[in-house]
Amino acid sequence: MKSFISSLFILFAITSYAQPKKVLADKIVGVVGDRIILKSDIDNSIEDAKRNGQDVPPDANCYIMQQALIRKALVIQSEKDSVPVGEEEVEQDLEQRIRYYIQQYGGKDRLEEISGRTIYQIKEEFRQTVKEQRMADAMRNKIVENIKITPAEVKAYFEAIPKDSLPYFESELEVAQIVLYPKANRELEKYAQDQLTEYKKQVESGTRKFETLAKLYSDDPGTKDNGGYFEFNRNDKNVDKNFILQAYKLKVGQISPVFKSQFGYHIIQMVSRSGDDMAVRHILKVPPVTQDEVNEAIMRLDSIRSKIIAGVLDFGEAVGKYSEDDNSKFTAGRHRGRDGSSFVTIDELDKDIVKMLDKLKVGEISQPAAYKDERDKQGVRIVYLVSKTQPHRLNMKDDYNKIAQNALEEKKAKHITKWFEQHIPTYYIMIDQVYQGCSLLDKWLQYATKQ
């Protein structure tokens, strides 16, 4: 049930336009203030959840209506309190969702074909929905921003958990790393650039197709088999800035000069473009790193390690100063777990780092070791075992932070509930008779206008 409800805040119903449906007259089934809730909003959310393989409960319409009423009320209060929501945030959310559906349907053209809308039209169709969700989230955060938790409250929360319900945790670790990426020598970098220049000439002369060359020679495993094909938006924060800059200069069919990104050297061919949305083909060449460059990076990292052990440099400080790993540079080098915390289990770490940890005690730092990252890029790293717990049941000594976080979330939830109990009577509310049997809506129905 929890995952079903959570999904209502993450996805929006683009897929409702991607499936053939009978044309039915829509109907207003809920109103909060001047905000309406349509029957199609409820129905589409249920259908989308089913298509996404979620376990949909029999009374799903009650849960969805409850969330819709909550969202509308928070939006109204957000407007009253002038809680700021930037258009850039809304645009980023739209881009994230559009990318999800492009991936789901196998490309921008396919999504547009199935939905009968352009990407621009889809975005505009859902801009208000996404903005409302942002406004609701911002208002919710404002309501609970001053809620704190005391040690006594944490203790009381823990003691209220039945002993036979305490969860069991496997061993968890806090692991940090400093990464250096060896630089290829200039001759090999020039060779990679010359290769790309030659590919560009072959395509422009008509002797070879860009797609064929990408399949044969590109070093990008993510796009190689697809002929280097890649779709993105100008505002996409996950795409290399220089890659976007070079692509944005191109007209359809045009090929870029050779340029450098954080991954290596590229050439790009523009396939299609609609506003800030682009589809390109690219060829990536990563200059190979020799053992000499790897050894040089190992020596440099060994020197950094010595300074940390000697107390000249703090590990977190060294991460900020030297580490070239973008994924952990701003978390003091620490890996993040699935729950977003700094605690991870063994199965969340790559096998090479697990081998390094086997030799470490808590507080120790490994010797520098070469490895390949998730992009298959050659790197060198040192690993710091910050802490390690033994397998155990939830307890105050080992899991205080987890318990405190859960206690805080429960306190916030109670505060939100109390806030709604105080504010629901201040709104004009209408709820369709079909929802009269929903116990979840009792508080709302109590103050709803009789139909």
Helices and strands as residue ranges (DSSP letters): H 2-10, G 13-17, E 28-32, E 35-38, H 39-51, H 60-80, H 87-105, H 108-115, H 119-144, H 151-159, G 163-165, E 168-169, E 173-180, H 186-205, H 210-217, G 224-226, E 229-233, H 241-248, E 259-260, E 265-274, E 277-285, H 291-309, H 315-322, G 329-331, G 346-348, H 351-358, E 369-372, E 378-388, E 392-393, H 396-423, G 424-426, E 429-431, G 433-435, G 439-441, H 442-447
